[in-house]
C-alpha cells in the first residue's frame, strides 16, 4: 500500500472518530467536570474547612493540623480537607446522575410504555367485537 494513501486513510479515520457526537460530548463533559472540581475544591479549602477550624478548638487552621511522629510531620488536616472535597463531589454526582438523570429516564420509560391511542379503525373494530359478543 502507498504510504501517502495509508496516512490519508488514517487521518480520515481519526477525523471520523474525533468528530463523532459522543466524543465531542465526552470532551465537553470532561472540561465541565474539571471546572466543577475546581469550584468544589475552592469551596472546601476556602469556606467549609475554615468554618470547621473555627468551630473546633485550637489556634491553627486545618492546614496546620499535623501530628509529629519521630520528628516527621503527618498533615492530617490536608487529608480531612480532601475527604470533604471528595464527599461533596460524590454527593453532587449522586444528585445529578441518580436523581436528575434518573428522573428524566423514568419519564422517558413511562412515555415509552404508554400505548398510543387507538386509531379510528381500531375503535370501529373494537365496537364490532363488542357487538358480536353481545349477540352470542
Secondary structure, 3 states (H helix, E strand, C coil): CCHHHHHHHHHHHHHHHHCCHHHHHHHHHHHHHHHHHHHHHHHHHHHHHHHHHHHCCCCCCHHHCCEEECCEEECHHHHHHHHHHHHHHHHHHHHHHHHHHHHHHHHHHHHHHCCCCCCHHHHHHHHHHHHHHHHC
